Amino acid sequence: MPIEPEAPPHASPPLAQWGDSPCATGCDLRRDCARYSHPRVRDIAWLLNAPDLLQLARYPRPSLAALGLEDDRVRHRWLMTLEQAPHVLEAAVNERRHYRLGHYHELLWQFVLAHAPGSRLLANNLRISRGKITLGELDMLYLAARDTLPTHLEVAIKFYLGLPEGPEAADSPARWIGPGGADSLAIKYQRSLEHQLPLAYTERGQQTIRQALARQSLARQAGASETNPPPVEAPIAPLLAGQQLALPGCLFRPWQPDKAPADWLPPPRHCHPESARQAGWWMSVSQFAAFCQTLEASPMHGGPLLGCVREKPAWLAAPPVASLQPWHELDRWLRDHFELPGAADELRPDEPVQQHSSQRTHQHPRQLWLERSVAAPDGEPITASSPHQQWRIFVVPDDWPSFIPLPPPPPAAQ
């Protein structure tokens, strides 16, 4: 099983590169969700078009065509149906539950596969066991449009910060670690390619898939209970049409104001070009004000720089405009969160930004969103419809990271 992602056959993938500077006009991060107001509909709209972190030709993510949503008008009508009657979506992803980010992302995929016009969810969270030992779990089996065999899909959502100095080469996925330092892009992909995906083709995996498909078939044909299915003999035909891996998220490159762009940390090897274009920035709390001042000083931006602190699991789609506040208030909140000297004296108890203080987790990195309107040409006034540029930001303690995960071991010889 190869560890490195493969390039598509007979094609050279475009080289992933960052933009020239934090102030460069990039892609519109509100584009996919701007027409919807329901938070989970907005997240689904984002999810359908979000690029994966790396290009992995052998295990592509579900295509819009496989979901029956390739046509822009069909996709918009489907999302508007959810927007206008969200009760089914709200029942599947209950806003009163405090979901972990990974679980929330998985539930959104389950809903999409179950309710999109071209796909059908057959099974999810299939536990593979040998006796009392759990070997792993298969995330989802679904039937894509025009397919006669199911596809096995593994999903995860990850947010990684790049290390200017760290293990292996500068373009190694091992340089990209989670904000808590518990994992890395290299570790995640190696586990997916060496364990999670191959598990479906083990003897126990094939038996579990066969039983799940039998239960699903009986339930559909006769409305029967899915408990205690009869044993099913192994079919001669293959069980799966293929396997897929969806791993969206965001890469956060370090802000390095003392270096020329040519000397910045490069994207990780095999980075999806669109993920590189949409990459965010990370900086220490002591650098945050200077970063914001750099954005404010850019001549291409005209309106005030606004932003908000992002709370899990609402890390997917762009936040509502109404949730944004001036960056100076965010700076004061961050100084309080990280307990920088003098921060408490600058905050008043009646300020809305103070409400997070009682719930803060000391020294834990925080994700933010920043946004500013782009200056209109020829002196035209800036309005609500003026173009905006947005940035995903991670702010970390000045001594971050306290732990760097070791790179995964090299693959065993075949």
C-alpha positions in Angstrom: 0.0 0.0 0.0 1.7 3.2 -1.1 2.1 5.9 1.5 2.7 8.9 -0.8 -0.3 10.2 -2.8 -0.1 9.5 -6.5 -0.4 11.9 -9.3 -3.2 11.2 -11.8 -1.9 9.0 -14.7 -0.7 10.8 -17.8 -0.9 14.2 -16.1 1.4 16.4 -14.1 -0.5 18.0 -11.2 -0.1 21.8 -10.9 2.4 22.9 -8.4 0.8 24.2 -5.2 2.0 27.6 -4.2 0.9 30.2 -1.7 -0.2 33.7 -2.5 2.4 36.4 -2.5 1.5 38.0 0.8 -1.3 38.1 3.4 -2.8 41.1 1.6 -2.9 39.4 -1.8 -6.5 39.2 -3.2 -7.3 35.5 -3.0 -10.5 33.4 -3.5 -13.8 34.3 -2.0 -14.3 32.1 1.1 -17.9 33.0 1.3 -18.7 32.0 -2.3 -20.3 28.6 -1.7 -22.4 29.5 1.4 -23.3 33.1 0.8 -26.9 32.4 -0.4 -27.9 30.4 2.7 -28.5 31.4 6.3 -29.1 28.1 8.1 -25.7 27.2 9.7 -25.8 23.5 8.8 -27.0 24.2 5.2 -24.1 26.7 5.0 -21.7 23.9 6.2 -23.0 21.4 3.7 -22.6 24.0 0.9 -19.0 24.5 2.0 -18.4 20.8 2.3 -19.6 20.0 -1.2 -16.9 22.2 -2.8 -14.1 22.2 -0.2 -10.9 20.8 -1.6 -9.0 18.0 0.2 -5.7 18.9 1.8 -3.7 16.6 -0.5 -4.3 15.2 -3.9 -4.8 11.4 -3.7 -5.7 10.1 -7.2 -6.2 6.5 -6.0 -8.8 7.5 -3.4 -10.7 10.6 -4.7 -13.5 12.2 -2.7 -17.1 11.7 -3.8 -17.8 13.8 -6.9 -20.7 16.1 -7.3 -21.8 13.9 -10.2 -21.9 10.9 -8.0 -24.2 12.8 -5.6 -26.5 14.0 -8.4 -25.4 17.6 -7.6 -23.1 18.4 -10.5 -25.5 20.9 -12.0 -25.3 24.3 -10.2 -29.0 24.9 -10.4 -29.9 21.4 -9.1 -27.5 21.8 -6.2 -28.9 25.3 -5.4 -32.5 24.0 -5.4 -31.5 21.0 -3.2 -29.8 23.3 -0.7 -32.7 25.8 -0.8 -35.1 22.9 0.0 -33.1 22.2 3.1 -32.9 25.9 3.9 -36.7 26.3 3.7 -37.6 23.0 5.5 -34.6 22.1 7.7 -36.4 19.8 10.1 -34.9 16.6 8.6 -31.4 18.1 8.7 -31.9 19.4 12.2 -33.1 16.0 13.4 -30.0 14.3 11.9 -27.6 16.9 13.2 -29.1 18.2 16.4 -27.9 21.7 17.3 -28.4 21.0 21.0 -25.7 18.3 20.9 -22.1 19.3 21.6 -20.5 17.5 18.8 -16.8 16.9 18.4 -15.7 18.5 15.1 -14.9 15.1 13.6 -18.2 13.6 14.6 -20.1 16.7 13.3 -18.3 16.5 9.9 -19.1 12.8 9.7 -22.8 13.4 10.4 -22.9 16.0 7.6 -21.5 13.4 5.1 -24.0 10.8 6.3 -26.8 13.3 5.7 -25.5 14.3 2.2 -25.1 10.7 1.1 -28.6 9.7 2.4 -30.5 12.7 1.0 -28.6 14.0 -2.1 -30.6 13.2 -5.3 -28.0 10.8 -6.8 -26.7 8.8 -3.8 -27.9 6.4 -1.2 -26.3 5.7 2.2 -26.2 2.0 2.8 -24.4 1.7 6.1 -22.2 3.8 8.4 -19.8 3.2 11.3 -19.4 -0.5 10.6 -17.3 -2.0 13.4 -14.8 -4.6 12.3 -14.1 -7.1 15.1 -12.3 -10.3 15.7 -13.9 -11.9 18.8 -13.9 -9.2 21.4 -11.2 -7.2 19.7 -12.2 -4.2 17.6 -9.9 -3.9 14.6 -11.4 -0.7 13.4 -14.4 0.9 11.8 -15.5 1.7 8.2 -17.1 5.2 8.1 -19.6 4.8 5.3 -20.9 2.6 2.4 -22.9 4.4 -0.2 -24.3 3.8 -3.7 -23.3 6.5 -6.1 -25.4 7.7 -9.1 -25.3 5.1 -11.9 -23.3 2.6 -9.8 -24.5 -0.9 -9.0 -21.8 -1.6 -6.4 -21.3 0.3 -3.2 -18.3 2.6 -2.5 -16.4 2.6 0.8 -15.8 6.2 2.0 -13.6 7.3 4.9 -13.9 10.9 6.0 -12.0 13.3 8.4 -11.6 17.0 8.7 -8.3 18.5 9.8 -6.7 21.9 10.5 -2.9 21.9 10.5 -0.3 24.5 11.3 3.0 24.5 9.4 6.3 24.6 11.3 9.1 26.8 9.8 11.5 24.5 11.6 10.7 20.9 12.4 11.1 17.2 11.4 12.1 16.2 7.9 12.3 18.5 4.8 10.5 21.8 4.6 7.8 20.4 2.2 7.2 17.3 4.4 3.6 16.6 5.6 5.2 15.9 9.0 5.8 19.7 9.3 2.0 20.2 9.5 0.7 19.5 12.9 -2.6 19.9 14.8 -3.0 23.0 17.1 -2.8 20.7 20.1 0.3 18.9 18.8 -1.4 15.5 18.9 -1.1 14.5 15.2 0.2 15.6 11.9 -0.8 15.5 8.2 1.8 12.8 7.7 0.4 10.7 10.5 -3.2 11.1 9.4 -2.6 10.1 5.8 -0.4 7.1 6.7 -3.0 5.8 9.1 -5.7 6.2 6.4 -3.6 4.5 3.7 -2.1 1.7 5.8 -5.0 0.9 8.2 -8.4 2.4 7.6 -8.7 1.8 3.8 -7.1 -1.7 3.7 -9.3 -2.9 6.6 -12.3 -3.2 4.2 -10.4 -5.9 2.2 -9.5 -8.0 5.1 -11.4 -11.2 5.7 -13.3 -9.7 8.6 -13.9 -6.5 6.7 -15.4 -8.3 3.8 -17.6 -10.4 6.0 -18.8 -7.3 7.9 -19.6 -5.5 4.6 -21.4 -8.6 3.2 -23.6 -8.8 6.4 -24.3 -5.0 6.3 -25.4 -5.1 2.7 -27.6 -8.1 3.4 -29.3 -6.3 6.3 -29.8 -3.2 4.1 -31.3 -5.3 1.3 -33.7 -7.1 3.5 -34.9 -3.9 5.2 -35.5 -2.2 1.8 -37.3 -5.1 0.2 -39.5 -6.3 3.0 -39.3 -3.6 5.6 -37.8 -6.2 7.9 -35.9 -5.5 11.1 -32.1 -5.1 10.6 -31.3 -7.3 13.7 -30.1 -10.9 13.5 -29.7 -11.2 9.7 -29.4 -14.7 8.2 -25.9 -15.7 7.2 -25.0 -14.9 3.6 -22.6 -16.8 1.4 -19.8 -14.9 -0.2 -20.8 -13.6 -3.7 -18.5 -14.3 -6.6 -18.7 -10.6 -7.8 -16.6 -8.0 -5.9 -18.3 -6.3 -3.0 -17.1 -2.7 -3.6 -17.0 -0.4 -6.6 -14.0 1.3 -5.0 -12.8 3.3 -2.0 -12.7 7.0 -1.4 -11.1 9.4 1.2 -12.5 12.9 1.9 -10.2 15.0 4.0 -11.0 18.7 3.8 -9.9 21.3 6.3 -7.4 24.1 6.2 -3.7 24.6 6.3 -2.4 27.5 8.3 1.0 28.8 7.2 3.2 30.7 9.6 3.3 34.4 9.3 7.0 35.3 8.8 7.2 39.1 8.4 11.0 39.1 8.6 11.4 36.8 5.6 10.9 37.3 1.9 8.1 35.3 0.3 10.6 33.0 -1.4 11.9 32.0 2.0 8.5 31.1 3.5 7.6 27.6 4.5 6.4 25.9 1.2 3.1 23.9 0.9 3.4 20.3 1.9 4.2 17.8 -0.9 1.2 16.9 -3.0 -0.8 19.7 -1.5 -4.0 20.3 -3.4 -3.6 23.6 -5.3 -6.9 24.9 -4.2 -6.1 24.1 -0.5 -2.9 26.2 -1.0 -4.9 29.1 -2.4 -7.4 28.9 0.5 -4.7 28.5 3.2 -4.9 30.6 6.4 -2.2 32.0 8.6 -1.0 31.3 12.1 0.9 33.6 14.5 1.7 34.0 18.1 -0.6 36.2 20.3 2.2 38.8 20.5 2.2 39.0 16.7 -1.6 39.3 16.2 -1.9 43.1 16.4 1.0 43.6 14.0 -0.6 41.1 11.5 -3.9 43.1 11.6 -2.1 46.4 11.2 -0.4 44.9 8.1 -3.8 44.1 6.6 -5.2 47.5 7.5 -2.2 49.3 5.9 -2.8 47.5 2.5 -4.1 50.0 -0.1 -6.3 47.4 -1.7 -8.6 47.2 1.3 -11.1 49.9 2.1 -13.4 49.0 5.0 -12.6 48.2 8.6 -11.0 44.9 9.5 -13.5 42.8 11.3 -13.5 39.3 12.8 -14.7 36.8 15.3 -13.5 33.9 17.4 -14.6 30.6 16.0 -16.0 27.9 18.3 -16.2 24.2 17.4 -17.9 22.7 15.5 -18.6 25.9 13.5 -15.2 25.8 11.8 -16.5 24.9 8.3 -18.4 27.6 6.4 -17.8 31.4 6.7 -19.4 32.9 9.9 -22.4 35.3 9.6 -21.4 38.9 8.9 -23.5 39.9 12.0 -21.0 38.0 14.2 -18.0 40.1 13.2 -16.5 42.8 15.4 -13.5 45.2 15.2 -10.2 43.4 15.4 -9.0 45.6 18.3 -11.7 43.8 20.5 -10.4 40.5 19.3 -6.9 41.5 20.3 -8.0 42.4 23.8 -9.9 39.1 24.1 -6.9 37.2 23.0 -4.6 39.0 25.4 -7.1 38.0 28.2 -7.3 34.4 26.9 -3.6 34.0 26.9 -3.2 36.1 30.1 -0.7 38.6 28.7 0.5 41.2 31.2 -1.9 44.2 31.5 -4.7 42.5 29.6 -7.2 42.4 32.4 -6.9 46.2 33.0 -7.9 46.9 29.4 -11.2 45.0 29.5 -14.5 46.2 30.9 -16.9 43.6 32.3 -19.8 45.0 30.3 -18.0 44.4 26.9 -19.5 41.6 24.8 -16.1 40.3 24.0 -15.6 39.5 27.7 -18.2 36.9 27.8 -15.8 34.2 26.7 -13.4 34.7 29.6 -15.2 32.5 32.1 -15.1 29.6 29.6 -11.6 30.1 28.3 -9.1 27.3 28.2 -5.8 28.8 29.2 -3.1 28.8 26.5 -5.2 26.8 24.1 -4.7 28.0 20.4 -7.8 29.7 19.0 -9.1 29.9 15.5 -10.3 33.3 14.3 -11.9 34.7 11.1 -10.9 38.1 9.7 -12.6 40.0 6.9 -12.3 43.3 5.2 -13.9 44.9 2.1 -11.7 45.5 -1.0 -11.4 49.1 -2.0 -13.7 50.0 -4.9 -12.1 51.3 -8.1 -12.3 54.9 -9.1 -13.4 56.0 -5.6 -16.7 54.2 -5.7 -18.3 54.0 -2.2 -18.0 50.6 -0.3 -21.3 48.9 0.2 -22.6 45.6 1.6 -22.2 44.1 -1.9 -18.6 45.2 -2.3 -16.1 42.4 -2.7 -14.5 41.2 0.5 -11.3 39.3 1.3 -11.3 36.8 4.2 -8.7 35.1 6.3 -8.8 32.0 8.5 -6.4 32.6 11.4 -4.9 30.6 14.2 -3.5 32.5 17.2 -1.2 30.4 19.5 0.7 31.0 22.7 4.1 32.6 22.3 5.8 29.3 23.2 3.8 27.1 20.9 4.2 24.3 20.1 5.1 22.5 23.4 5.1 19.1 21.6 5.8 18.1 18.1 4.6 14.6 17.0 7.2 12.3 15.6 7.0 11.5 11.9 5.3 8.2 11.1 7.7 5.3 10.5 8.5 4.5 6.8 6.3 1.8 5.2 7.2 -1.8 5.6 8.9 -3.3 2.6 6.5 -5.0 0.2 
